[in-house]
């Protein structure tokens, strides 16, 4: 089901869609702006149900409190906060307006893909590099990378409740909310919590 659609903000236009296997979802998203930038993240608490939701909410609380921090520090903050919970996997992307760039990092199996608005761009899409591990339990060395972004470039993040085939036939010209709804409907597994976050970079702040 559609979770939330956001009108265009100063930096991002975004939408999300998700479904819970039980009463509470262990999959959450965060979109938080800060001076000169914006953070987008998808968090997947291990398993499903209330304990997964507790872990995801705790990680979301940390990210919303410190959205402008470097990603490696944010993941470390989450790791410390999630001790004693089931733990979570997550991918984070931080957009920086002054440099027209996006920095991203992931721990576990939250896939992320950047689609280029310029159809002649090479490569036309780029995938996040994920490191195995569990935030709150076993944290690997975090691999952070930075890409340049242009107006119209679109970030898609999905939890593992979405099949990897989501990369096929993505209607990149659609509104982010419509993209999120379509991906969930066509590629949701139906056996786990599932979440899609789509964020489109609108261009640098004036």
C-alpha positions as CSV (number, residue, x, y, z in Angstrom):
1,X,0.0,0.0,0.0
2,X,1.1,3.6,-0.5
3,X,2.7,4.8,2.7
4,X,3.4,8.4,2.1
5,X,3.8,10.9,-0.7
6,X,5.7,14.1,-0.2
7,X,5.3,17.2,-2.2
8,X,8.5,18.6,-3.8
9,X,10.8,20.0,-1.1
10,X,13.7,22.3,-1.7
11,X,16.0,19.5,-2.6
12,X,14.1,16.2,-3.0
13,X,10.8,15.0,-4.2
14,X,10.0,11.6,-2.7
15,X,7.5,8.9,-2.1
16,X,7.3,5.6,-0.2
17,X,5.2,2.4,-0.3
18,X,5.3,-0.6,2.1
19,X,3.4,-3.5,3.6
20,X,3.7,-5.2,7.0
21,X,3.6,-9.0,7.4
22,X,2.2,-8.5,10.9
23,X,0.6,-5.6,12.8
24,X,3.8,-3.6,12.9
25,X,6.4,-3.3,10.1
26,X,10.1,-3.8,10.8
27,X,10.9,-1.8,7.7
28,X,11.0,2.0,8.0
29,X,12.2,4.9,5.9
30,X,13.7,8.3,6.9
31,X,13.9,11.4,4.8
32,X,15.3,14.3,6.7
33,X,16.6,17.6,5.4
34,X,19.4,19.6,7.0
35,X,21.2,22.8,6.1
36,X,22.5,22.3,2.5
37,X,21.4,18.7,2.2
38,X,19.0,15.8,2.8
39,X,19.3,12.3,4.2
40,X,17.3,9.4,2.8
41,X,17.5,5.9,4.4
42,X,15.7,2.5,4.5
43,X,16.0,0.4,7.7
44,X,15.1,-3.2,7.9
45,X,14.8,-4.6,11.5
46,X,15.8,-8.3,11.5
47,X,12.9,-10.6,11.0
48,X,9.4,-9.1,11.3
49,X,6.9,-8.2,13.9
50,X,7.2,-6.1,17.0
51,X,10.8,-6.8,17.9
52,X,11.9,-5.9,14.3
53,X,9.9,-2.7,14.6
54,X,11.6,-1.8,17.9
55,X,15.0,-2.0,16.2
56,X,13.9,-0.1,13.2
57,X,12.3,2.7,15.2
58,X,15.5,3.1,17.3
59,X,17.6,3.4,14.2
60,X,15.2,5.9,12.7
61,X,15.3,8.0,15.8
62,X,19.1,8.3,15.6
63,X,19.0,9.2,11.9
64,X,16.3,11.8,12.4
65,X,18.3,13.4,15.2
66,X,21.6,13.7,13.3
67,X,20.8,13.8,9.6
68,X,23.7,15.9,8.6
69,X,26.4,13.8,10.2
70,X,28.8,11.8,8.0
71,X,27.4,8.4,7.1
72,X,30.0,6.3,8.8
73,X,29.4,8.2,12.1
74,X,25.6,7.8,11.7
75,X,25.9,4.0,11.2
76,X,28.2,3.8,14.2
77,X,25.6,5.8,16.3
78,X,22.9,3.4,15.2
79,X,25.1,0.4,16.0
80,X,25.6,1.6,19.5
81,X,21.9,2.4,19.9
82,X,20.7,-1.0,18.7
83,X,22.7,-3.0,21.2
84,X,20.2,-5.2,23.0
85,X,17.8,-5.2,20.1
86,X,17.5,-7.7,17.2
87,X,19.6,-5.3,15.1
88,X,18.9,-4.0,11.6
89,X,20.3,-3.7,8.2
90,X,20.2,-0.3,6.4
91,X,21.2,1.8,3.5
92,X,21.7,5.6,3.8
93,X,22.2,8.3,1.1
94,X,23.1,11.9,1.9
95,X,22.6,14.5,-0.8
96,X,24.8,17.6,-0.7
97,X,23.5,20.7,-2.5
98,X,26.7,22.8,-2.7
99,X,28.6,20.0,-4.4
100,X,25.7,18.4,-6.3
101,X,26.7,15.1,-4.9
102,X,25.3,12.0,-3.1
103,X,27.2,9.9,-0.6
104,X,25.8,6.5,0.2
105,X,26.6,3.4,2.3
106,X,24.9,0.2,3.2
107,X,25.2,-2.6,5.8
108,X,23.2,-5.7,5.0
109,X,20.7,-6.3,2.2
110,X,18.9,-3.0,1.6
111,X,19.4,-2.5,-2.1
112,X,19.8,1.0,-3.5
113,X,20.0,2.1,-7.1
114,X,20.6,5.6,-8.7
115,X,18.9,6.1,-12.1
116,X,20.4,8.9,-14.2
117,X,17.9,11.4,-15.7
118,X,20.3,11.9,-18.7
119,X,19.6,8.9,-20.8
120,X,23.0,9.3,-22.5
121,X,24.9,9.1,-19.2
122,X,27.3,6.2,-18.7
123,X,26.5,4.3,-16.7
124,X,22.8,5.0,-16.8
125,X,22.3,3.5,-13.4
126,X,24.6,2.8,-10.4
127,X,24.2,0.4,-7.5
128,X,25.2,0.8,-4.0
129,X,28.1,-1.3,-2.6
130,X,26.8,-3.2,0.4
131,X,28.8,-4.7,3.2
132,X,27.6,-7.8,5.1
133,X,26.8,-7.4,8.7
134,X,24.1,-6.4,11.2
135,X,23.9,-2.9,12.7
136,X,23.7,-3.5,16.5
137,X,25.3,-6.9,16.4
138,X,28.2,-7.2,13.9
139,X,29.3,-4.0,12.2
140,X,31.8,-4.3,9.3
141,X,34.0,-1.6,8.1
142,X,31.6,0.8,6.3
143,X,32.3,1.5,2.7
144,X,31.2,5.1,1.8
145,X,31.2,6.3,-1.8
146,X,30.3,9.6,-3.4
147,X,28.6,10.2,-6.8
148,X,27.8,13.5,-8.6
149,X,24.1,14.0,-9.1
150,X,22.1,16.1,-11.6
151,X,18.5,17.4,-11.5
152,X,16.1,14.5,-12.1
153,X,18.4,11.7,-11.0
154,X,16.4,9.2,-9.0
155,X,17.4,7.1,-6.0
156,X,15.4,3.9,-5.3
157,X,15.9,2.0,-2.0
158,X,14.2,-1.3,-1.2
159,X,14.1,-3.7,1.7
160,X,14.6,-7.5,1.1
161,X,10.8,-7.9,0.9
162,X,11.2,-6.6,-2.6
163,X,12.5,-9.0,-5.3
164,X,15.8,-8.0,-7.0
165,X,13.8,-7.9,-10.3
166,X,12.6,-4.4,-9.3
167,X,15.5,-3.1,-11.4
168,X,13.7,-4.3,-14.6
169,X,11.2,-2.0,-16.4
170,X,11.4,0.8,-13.9
171,X,9.2,3.7,-15.2
172,X,11.8,6.3,-14.5
173,X,9.8,9.2,-15.8
174,X,7.0,8.6,-13.3
175,X,6.5,10.6,-10.1
176,X,8.4,9.1,-7.2
177,X,5.2,8.1,-5.4
178,X,3.9,6.3,-8.5
179,X,7.2,4.5,-8.9
180,X,7.2,3.4,-5.3
181,X,3.6,2.1,-5.6
182,X,4.4,0.2,-8.9
183,X,7.6,-1.4,-7.5
184,X,5.8,-2.7,-4.4
185,X,2.8,-4.0,-6.4
186,X,4.9,-5.8,-9.0
187,X,7.9,-7.0,-7.0
188,X,6.8,-7.5,-3.4
189,X,7.5,-11.0,-2.1
190,X,4.5,-11.2,0.1
191,X,6.4,-13.3,2.7
192,X,8.1,-10.4,4.6
193,X,7.7,-6.8,5.5
194,X,8.5,-4.8,2.3
195,X,9.3,-1.1,1.7
196,X,10.2,1.0,-1.2
197,X,11.6,4.6,-1.0
198,X,12.0,6.7,-4.1
199,X,13.8,10.1,-3.9
200,X,14.4,12.4,-6.9
201,X,17.0,15.0,-6.7
202,X,15.6,18.4,-7.8
203,X,18.8,20.3,-8.1
204,X,21.0,22.5,-5.9
205,X,19.5,24.9,-3.5
206,X,19.5,28.6,-4.6
